[in-house]
């Protein structure tokens, strides 16, 4: 095997291993979301997190991948449906670009490129699950997830990663929209789709009192939520370093270190702020602070150093605590804090490229690069946000007037596990309770 073939082999193994890590993040989301919600809805949340990757796999293969990475115009890809088309084929002339020009910078096989991008698309859809938890109809979530991965995510992703208008430098300039691993493309897109759904769904019954104050609805298992967050932290070492899509040892090491330092800093700052503001070091805030640091470092991780990564993480941890309190104040009910983690910190992380970049030929505002890159990042974040929110809201509204979007008040009270799935995550609890009710003396089996 010559050196070129050996490099392709090493790159392919690296891309696939990191894709497997990102796939495993589905387990993290499932545990985190189910743990932060009530036990009567655990099956429903687990089912959503499981089925969403199956939906994403088919939607992205049928149409999404081609719309995102296929050659087309500045707004959408128009080639490569069903993975049809040549990509870096050795049988073609050296200058032949195939129909996936935007991915020709990495020489791994097309199937590896597809699978790596698929797990990212699935992550964007999973983000929506937690924000709309405990009151959405299962079929409505399935339909929206398909539309998100087949159409909404790929179009916005094409703008940023597929050779669209945001990914193209202005004439005479090297500055263009940069998002290394998806603070905007994955996390903000998921967040904008989620906030549209939250607004149209409305809050859970009983979440806000008549006087407008918040009635906390605690999750049923902080153990599950904590384990889920650990899995997500691990998965991020595939998410960010894997986005090199090559076994670039220096790049991988730098990105992995930056990712970890931001997570650690976000964890600690969220702990401190929650302790000060809430009076106690709230574990849910500690977990979400860690995730906030991870989301915020996702865009700039290739262009910053560890010192900047720590600052980014510290700020992200502060932002997530006040974000959770803000969304509750305006009565946008998000059971797991997804809007604060993914939307707010996805936007923040995107802007951090224009503020903190100092490596790999990119300089941000704080490192002598001026405001050019920052303005481009703002433009990109606004363009993607406006598009995803508008189309997602239209899709949610269409689902609402056709299939219906929300379960009945009776089903919500009883729990979606029974109403939507005819089963429970913890049936022994209901069984014991039924025996207790049937025996006034509180008999136990």
N, C-alpha and C positions, 0 to 999 in steps of 0.2 A: 504494500500500500504506500503510494507516494505521499509527500507532505500535504499536498492540497486535499487529497482524499481523506487523510487522517484528520485534518482540521474540520472538514465537513462532518465526519463521524463524531468527533468530540463536541462540535457545536450542536449536532442533532440530539445527542444524549443529554447534554445540558438543557436544551430547550424542553425536551420531553419530561425530564425529572422536575424541572421547575413548574411545568404545566400540571404535573401530578400533584405538586404541593398546593397550587392554586385551586385545583379541583377539590382537595381535602378541606379547603376553606368552607365549602358547603356544609360540612359537618360542624364547623365552628359557628357559622351563622345559625344553624338549626338549634344547637345547644344554647347559644346566647339568647336567641329570640324566645325560645320556649321557656327558658329559665326566668326571663324578665316578664313573662306573662302569666296569667292565672292557670292553675292546673286543669281547669275545665276546658281550656282551649289548646292544650299541649299537642294532642294528636293533629289538630288542624294546622298548627304552625309547623310541625314536623313534616306533615304531608306536603305543604306548600314548598318548603325548602328542599324536599326530595324531588318533587315532580318538576320543579322549575328548571332543573338542569336537563331533564329529558326534553322539555319544551324548547329550551335554548338550543340544544344540539340539532334538532330538526329544523327549527326556524333559521338558524345561522347557516346551516348547510344548504337549505333550499334557496335562500335569497339573501340573507344578511351579509355573508362574507363577500359576495360579489358586489353588493351595494356599497360596502365599506372599503374594500381594497381593490376591486376590479377597476380597470381603466375606464374613464368616463369623462366627466367634466368637473368643473370647480365645485359642484354641489352634490354629485352622487356618482357612484360607480355603475357602469352599464355593461360590464362583462364578468365572466367567471361564475355564472350561476351553476350550482351543483358541483362546484370545483372544476368545471369544464374550462379548459384553456391551458396554454403552455406557460410554465414559469421556470425560467433559468434552465431550460432544457439543453443538455450538452450536444444534442443533435442539431441545434439551430446555430446560426452564425453568432459570433461572439458579441455582436452589438444588438442582438435580438432581445427585446425586453418582455416578450410574452404579453399577457393581459393583466398582470399584477405588478405593474411597474413600481408601485409604492412599497413593495416588499422585496424588491430585488437586491436590496442592500445586504440581506442575509442569505447565505447559500444553502440553508437547510432545506430538506424536501418540502414541497407544498403542503403535504399532509401534516407535517410537524408545525408549519406556520399556522395552518388552520386550527389545529387542536389547541395551540397556545392562545390564539385569539379567541377561540370559543370559550375557554374557561373565564376569560375576562368578561365576555358578553354575559355569561351566566351569572357572574358576580353582580353586574349592574342590575339584573332582574331580581336577584335575591335581596338587594337593599330595600326594594319596595315592600317586600313581605312584612318586615318588622314594623314599618311605619303604619301600615293599614291593618295591623293584627287585631284580632278579637271582635271584629264586626263585619268583615267583608265576606261575600259569598265565594265559595271555592271556585266555581265555574267562572266567575267574573275575574278572579285573579289569574286563572289559567289563560283566558282570552287576552287580557291586557299584557301578560308576560310574553305571549307569542307576538303581539304587535310591537312591543318594545324591542325585542331582540331581532325581529325580522325587518323592521322599518325604522323606528325612531333612533335607536342606538346606532345602527349602521350609517344613517345619513349624517348625523352629527359627528360620528367617528371618522367618516370620510373627510370631513372638513379639516380635521386635526391630524389624522394619521394616514389617510388614504390618498394624499395628494390633492386635497381640496384647497379652497381659497385661503384658509387659515395656515396651512402648512407651506404655503408658497411665499418666499421672501420677496419684498418689494424690490423693484429694479434698482440695482446699485447698492443694495443693502444685504447684509447677512442675517438680519433679524427676522424671525418668523415665530409663529406661535409654538411654544415648546411645552410638552407635557410628557415626561419620560415614560411613566408607567400608569398614568390615568387618574390623576386627581380630578381632572375635568371629564375625560372621556369615559371613565368608569363611575367614579364616585359622585360627581356632580350630576351626571346624567341620571343615575339612579335616584339621587336626591331630588332633582327637579320633577321627575316622574312621580316620586313618592309624595311630595308636597301637594301636587295637583290632586292626587287621590285622597289625601287626608282632608283637603278643603271640601271636596265634593261628598265624601263619606260622612263627615261630621264626627264629633267626638263619641267615645263610648258612653253609654248610658251611665249616669252617676259620676262621671269624671269631674264635672264642674257643678258646684252647688248653685242654688238660685241667686245667691249674692255675688256670684262670679268667682268665688274662691275655689282653689283646687282641692279635690278629694283624692288623695293618693290611692292608687290601686296597685298594691305591691305584687311583684312577681313571686312565683311559687317556689323557685329553687335557685338561690344564688350560687350553689355548687355547680349546677349545669351552666349557668352564665359565666362563671369563672373558668371552667374547663373550656367552654366555647371560645373565650377570649384568648386563652393560651394557644389553642389550635389556630386561631386567626393570626396571632403574632408569629407563629411558626410559618404559616402559609405565606405571610408577607415576604419571607426570604426567598420565595419563588416568585411572587408578584413583582417585586422591584428588581432584584438582581437578574431574574430571568428575562427582563425586558431588554437586556443587552442582546438577546437572541444569538449569542455566540459565547464560546468559552474564553472570554476575555478576562484573564486572571486579575489584572489591575482594576478593571471596571467593576467586576463582580465584588471584589473585596471592599472597594470604596463604597459602593451602593449598599452592600449588606451592613457595613458599619454605620453609615448614615441612617439607615432604616432603624436599626436598633437604638441608636442614641436618641432619635426623635421620639420613639415609643417610650423609652424610659423617662425622658424629660416630661412628656405629656402625662404620663402616669403620676409623676410626683407633683406637678403643678396643679393638676385636677384635684389631687388629694388635699393639697394645701388650701386651695380656693374653696372647695366644698367644706372643709373643716371650719374655715373662717365664716363663710356665708351661711351654711346650714347648721353649724354648731357641732357636727359630727363628721368623721371621715367616711362618707357614704361609699360603700363598695361599688354600687352601680356607677357612680361618678368616677371612681378609680379605674374601673374597666373601660368606660367610655373615653376617659382621658388618654389611656394607652392607645385605643383605636384612633382617636383624633390625631395623635402624634403620627401614627402610621399613615393615615389618609393625607395629612398635610405634607409629609415628606415625599409622597409618591410622585408628584410632578417634578420637584427640583433635585431628587436624590442623586442624579448623575452630575449635576453642575455645582454642588455645594460641598463644603468640608464638614467635618464632624462638629466643629464649634458652631457653625450656622445651623446645623441639624438640631443641636440642643436648643438653640434659641427658638427655632421653628416649633419644636415639640413643646417647649414651655408655653409659648403663646397659644398653641392649639389646645392644650389642656385647660387654659383659662377660658378660651372661647367656647369650649364644649359645655362647661358648667353654666355659664351665663346664657348660652344658646338654649339649653334645656329649660331654664327658668323663663326665658323670653317666649318660647313657643307655648308654654303653659299659660303664660300671661295673656296671650292673644287667642287662647283656646284652640290651638292646633294640637290635637291629641296624638302624640307619637309614643306608643307604649315602650319602645326600646331606645329612644334617643337617636334614631337613624338620621333625622334631619340635621341635628346638631353635629353629629359625627361626620356624615358623608357629604351633606350639602354645604354647610357652612365651612367646614374644613377642607372640602374639595375646592371651593372657591379660594379660600385663604392659601392653600398649598399652590394653586395655580399662580397666584400673584407673587408668591415667594420666589419663583424663578426670576421674575423681574426685579426683585429686591435683593436676594442673597446670592445669586449665581456668581461664581468666582473661578470656575474650572472649565476645562475642555472648550476653550475659545468663546465662552459666554460670560459677560460681566453684567451684573445687576446694578441697581441704583446705589446700593451701599458699598459697592466695590469699584466705583469709578466708571461704570458703564452708562451713566445717564438714565433718563427715563424712557428711552426708546423701547426696550424690551418690556418694561412694566406696562406701557400703554398698549402694546400688542397683546399682552396677557389679559389685560382688562377687556379689550375688544373681543378676544376669543371667548372669555368666560361669559360675557353678556350675550354674544351671538348664540352660543350653545344653550345658555339658560333660557333665552326667549323662545327659541325654537322648541326645545324639549318640553318646556312648561305648556306652551300653547297647544302643541299636538297631543300631549298627554292628557291635558284637560278635555280636549275635544273627544278623545278616545274614551275617557272615563265617563263623560256625559252620554256618549252614544251607548255605552254598555248599560248605563243607568236606565235609559229609557227603553232598552230592548230586553236585556236579560234581567235587569235589576242588579243593584250593586251591593245592597246591604241585607244582612239576615234580619228576620223579624225581631221585635223587642223580646218576645218570649224565648226565642232561640238564643239570643244574646245572653239573657238571664240564666238560662239553663246551661249554656255552654255550647260552643260550636262542635265540640267533639261528638256529642250525642246527635245534634241536629243535622250536621253536615256529613258525618262519617259513621254514625250508628255504633260508636265504640268510645272507650275512654282510655286515657293513658294510665290512670290509677283506679281501676274498677273496684278494687278492694275497699277504697274509701267510701264509695257510694253504697257498696254492699253492707258494710258495717253500719253506715248511717241508716239504711233502710231497716235493718234489724232493730236498731235502737228506737226508731220511730214506731215500729210495730209492737215493741215491748216497752211499755211505759216505765219499766224498772231499769231500762238501759242494759238489756242483756247483750252479751258478746258471744260470738261463735267460739 
